[in-house]
Amino acid sequence: MPPADNARFLVEASKTRSRQARERAEEAIKTAARRSERPTVVGIANAAGVSRSWLYTQTDLITAINQLQQRAPAPHRAPRHAASDASLQRRLETALERNRQLRDQVADLTRKLETAHGEIRRLRTLA
């Protein structure tokens, strides 16, 4: 008895999942349109429970999101303050210390590797 051909069921299930994802995305876009916030692809994807990559393949939905972004004002962000000299100096010192630690670690691992290679060479000559 030949195996059952379930391909049509898989195709149907795939179409159903795709349709449901699209409906969720459309609903998320409609919800975003009712809000005064500026929508993002990430926000819409999260709200709809779909991946960003899938959403980017839906050009009409991306166009709708872009149009909403044009309507909604960009969020106001507080101006960033420059780091103080003391803060920058501390960050530099921390980075330099980490670099020193990493150099020491690399040197230690290099010595261990050289020792291991020497041991391998010694054992090969004994065999």
Backbone torsions as a table, in degrees:
resi	resn	phi	psi	omega
1	MET	NA	123.9	-178.5
2	PRO	-69.6	153.5	179.1
3	PRO	-66.6	150.7	-179.6
4	ALA	-68.7	142.8	177.7
5	ASP	-92.3	104.9	-178.0
6	ASN	-98.2	11.2	-175.5
7	ALA	-59.1	-40.9	-177.1
8	ARG	-65.4	-32.3	178.1
9	PHE	-69.9	-37.4	177.9
10	LEU	-66.4	-41.7	178.9
11	VAL	-63.6	-43.4	178.7
12	GLU	-61.8	-44.9	-180.0
13	ALA	-63.5	-39.8	178.6
14	SER	-63.7	-44.0	178.5
15	LYS	-63.3	-39.2	178.9
16	THR	-64.1	-46.3	178.9
17	ARG	-61.4	-41.5	-179.7
18	SER	-64.8	-44.8	179.3
19	ARG	-62.0	-43.4	179.6
20	GLN	-65.1	-40.0	178.2
21	ALA	-63.0	-42.7	179.8
22	ARG	-63.9	-42.4	179.4
23	GLU	-62.9	-41.5	179.1
24	ARG	-64.3	-40.8	179.9
25	ALA	-66.1	-43.0	178.7
26	GLU	-62.1	-40.7	178.7
27	GLU	-65.6	-39.9	177.6
28	ALA	-63.4	-37.6	177.8
29	ILE	-67.3	-41.8	177.7
30	LYS	-62.4	-41.7	178.4
31	THR	-63.1	-42.5	178.5
32	ALA	-63.4	-35.5	-179.6
33	ALA	-66.4	-31.1	179.5
34	ARG	-75.6	-21.3	179.9
35	ARG	-88.2	162.3	178.9
36	SER	-93.2	1.8	-179.7
37	GLU	-80.6	156.1	177.4
38	ARG	-82.6	118.2	-177.7
39	PRO	-75.3	153.7	174.9
40	THR	-127.7	159.3	177.6
41	VAL	-62.0	-41.0	179.5
42	VAL	-61.7	-45.4	-179.9
43	GLY	-62.9	-43.5	179.1
44	ILE	-64.8	-44.6	-179.7
45	ALA	-61.2	-44.1	179.1
46	ASN	-64.3	-43.8	-179.5
47	ALA	-63.8	-35.4	-177.5
48	ALA	-87.2	-13.6	-177.9
49	GLY	72.5	34.8	178.2
50	VAL	-123.3	164.9	178.7
51	SER	-82.6	152.9	176.4
52	ARG	-62.2	-40.1	-177.9
53	SER	-61.8	-40.1	177.4
54	TRP	-64.8	-43.3	-178.3
55	LEU	-61.4	-38.7	179.6
56	TYR	-67.2	-19.8	176.8
57	THR	-79.3	-12.3	-179.3
58	GLN	-97.6	85.5	-171.1
59	THR	-60.2	-34.9	-179.8
60	ASP	-68.5	-35.7	178.3
61	LEU	-70.3	-39.6	176.9
62	ILE	-63.8	-39.9	177.1
63	THR	-61.1	-42.2	179.5
64	ALA	-64.2	-41.2	178.5
65	ILE	-64.1	-44.4	179.2
66	ASN	-60.9	-39.6	178.6
67	GLN	-65.2	-39.4	176.8
68	LEU	-65.1	-37.2	179.0
69	GLN	-65.1	-33.7	178.6
70	GLN	-67.8	-36.3	-179.2
71	ARG	-73.9	-44.6	-174.7
72	ALA	-79.9	138.3	178.3
73	PRO	-69.6	149.9	177.2
74	ALA	-65.3	144.7	-179.8
75	PRO	-63.9	142.1	178.6
76	HIS	-80.6	127.9	179.6
77	ARG	-115.8	140.3	178.1
78	ALA	-67.0	143.6	179.4
79	PRO	-63.5	141.7	179.1
80	ARG	-81.5	140.3	178.1
81	HIS	-97.9	141.0	179.4
82	ALA	-67.1	146.0	178.1
83	ALA	-68.6	147.7	179.5
84	SER	-73.0	161.4	178.4
85	ASP	-60.6	-39.1	-179.4
86	ALA	-64.7	-39.9	179.1
87	SER	-65.5	-44.4	178.9
88	LEU	-63.9	-39.4	178.7
89	GLN	-62.5	-42.8	-179.8
90	ARG	-65.2	-41.6	178.5
91	ARG	-63.6	-39.6	178.2
92	LEU	-64.4	-45.2	179.0
93	GLU	-61.4	-41.3	178.8
94	THR	-63.6	-43.0	179.7
95	ALA	-65.7	-41.0	178.9
96	LEU	-65.0	-39.7	178.1
97	GLU	-64.4	-41.6	178.6
98	ARG	-64.3	-40.5	177.0
99	ASN	-61.3	-41.8	178.6
100	ARG	-62.3	-44.7	178.9
101	GLN	-60.2	-43.5	-179.6
102	LEU	-66.6	-39.8	176.2
103	ARG	-61.0	-43.2	178.2
104	ASP	-62.7	-41.2	-179.8
105	GLN	-65.3	-43.0	179.0
106	VAL	-63.2	-43.2	179.4
107	ALA	-62.5	-42.1	179.0
108	ASP	-63.4	-45.1	180.0
109	LEU	-66.4	-35.4	177.2
110	THR	-63.1	-44.3	177.2
111	ARG	-60.7	-43.6	179.4
112	LYS	-63.7	-40.5	178.9
113	LEU	-65.2	-42.2	177.7
114	GLU	-61.6	-41.1	177.7
115	THR	-63.1	-43.1	-179.9
116	ALA	-64.2	-42.5	178.2
117	HIS	-63.6	-40.5	177.1
118	GLY	-61.3	-41.1	179.3
119	GLU	-65.6	-41.3	177.4
120	ILE	-61.3	-45.1	179.7
121	ARG	-60.6	-44.2	-179.8
122	ARG	-61.4	-44.7	-179.5
123	LEU	-66.6	-33.9	178.3
124	ARG	-67.7	-35.7	179.9
125	THR	-71.6	-25.9	177.7
126	LEU	-74.9	-28.7	-174.4
127	ALA	-78.5	NA	NA
